[in-house]
Amino acid sequence: GVLQKVEGEEGTVALYKNGVRVSESLPLPKEMLGKPVFPALTFRSAVINTNFGPEPWTAPKFKVTMLGKAAAPDVVASPNKRPADHKYELLVPVGLPNEGLYEWADWFQARNVGKYEEISIRSALKWLENSGYRTRTSGPREAMELNFGVRELDDKSMRKDMLRAAHIQKRNLLVLGVLPNLSKKERKAAITTYCDNFKRVCKVVIGEPTDEFKDIAQTEVKKAVRAAWEIDIAKKKKEQAHRRRVKAAKHKLAVKKVALKRATKHYKWAEKELQAAVADTEMEEQEPADDEEEPVMSEDEPDVDENFTDPTDYSKVWFSDNRHLGDLNGREVERMAHSYSFPSADEGFDEITYEWRGEAEAKQHYDEVVTRMKTENPLPHVAADAEFKEACNAWVSARTAWRKKHAVVSEAIAKVEREKRAAALKAKVERARAQIEEKTKGDKGEGEEVDGDKAEAPAEEAKEEEPEEVEVWAVDDIDDVGTGQPLYAYFGTEDWVLLGLRFELHMLCHTFKKQAEKDEVKGLHVKTLDHYFYKFFGRRFNPDNFGVDSTAGVLGLIDDTIALDDDGCITSSHPVDTPVETFVKLTEEARRDRSAKIEAGDDSAKIRLRGLPAEPDFAPRRSRSRSRSRGRTNQRSLPRGSGARGSAHR
């Protein structure tokens, strides 16, 4: 038995066996005096029976009062009362990340003081702290890193242990957690153990909160905003006091410098006066005047404004979120977003209630938030399939043939351009020589005046008519527009890069659409574009490479192929079976439009590549083990010297 003895402000605890003391009396800690003390026994592989009275099984030699016969003032009655049907409640609240689930739990516990035992990571940490463990945590509530040095604590498996042991306790339970309670599998696992002993209730805490809850949240936010403002004002006042002190010290130093200058001047004059007196001569120099300008302290800055203003629009504040902690961080949301599910009756709940809004409104809000979260996070199963690889391999073959022909044609064009420039330069020299000769003859009075039109005749004859550009969409064969030149003859480096980007994003959009058809996503979101681009093509999607500062800026360069909607999702403007020649025509049309703008003086139309993006033959990124053994994935840079850099145009 355990004997507790209290005398005045001191108390002791002693252990008895069959009425005989088996331990020394141990003093109660001061913080436990005057508080209810409940004995806790821990044995391994043992069955323990308890006896709270009214009579002891083996009485000691002195009279004792058993707990069952204790007077009302000497005990604290538990608020938990056994239900009439002997079934306690098991509450499983379901809420969205960072939307007030933990705040609702605090609100619920405050209105049911002592009636529900919380099963959660935070309650376990509180128990550990009360047991003397020094809590070392960092990060959001359910994504925090634990560093106790105990495996069961650091990996958070203690919550499952608590659930397994909780059914032994006859009390109401509140199973709290954002991530586990959003998972249908985790919810069913949590309530399966308590089928016989508990009434299983799911409380849906999703949607716009009640006015009462919003008032509480807004009050907490106002306090937090006020506290942050007070910290900021204190910092500003301290900085202002420092500036004023420095300013006063500088002024004082300036005054001392002027005084020192005057004193030095008078001292030197006094020395001269002394020398004159010793030599018995007249002192012609007058004592210098104090004409130095007195230093003036600049006007003091106004005091820090201590009038508190709060610009927060509290009509949109629904949750307090503790202002410094969330439920999850981005990594956890990304990892778990696709496992969320809305509670349903087939999960085994005896009752499902909606705390803030009705079922329809809660489901609508859930669908909006979860769909957005799933859309903005990558789908793990989306990857390059056989159809994608086949299309990309055909694309690589076609592009390689185009590049080879472009290298030959561009060299021929460059040769013709060099010959034209040489002929033009020769004609210019001949005209200059003819003008000099005519001027020399005119000075000597010989010959007749040459007609200016005739002098310019050689230049006129030297000019050749530029062939008219062929209409892009009237071309049947992009390798020969009818003059022996391909449609892509004047492509520059940036045109080949954008041509490849058009096809790659076109195929990526259609492959994603096909594989994500059954997922609750709006489309391929720009936030996930870099992830998929690396997964499909083995390289990063970096807007800096294209001379722009955002993904939207890159997509603006190829808006004839890829569209960006209001939800931030991208789609291809062409069918999946669009011929690859179509992308060449789109690129040529864009090149001509860009060239016209540049010739008109619009420098913003120029494309400035920074760190030329790799344009590899299609080869999906290898697995980690394979890529490490063979080195980097095979990527070929665009051939150099295969076309004019910058904005090549006719």
Order of alpha helices (4+ residues) and beta strands (2+ residues): beta-beta-beta-beta-beta-alpha-beta-alpha-beta-beta-alpha-alpha-beta-alpha-alpha-beta-alpha-alpha-beta-alpha-alpha-alpha-alpha-alpha-beta-alpha-alpha-beta-beta-alpha-alpha
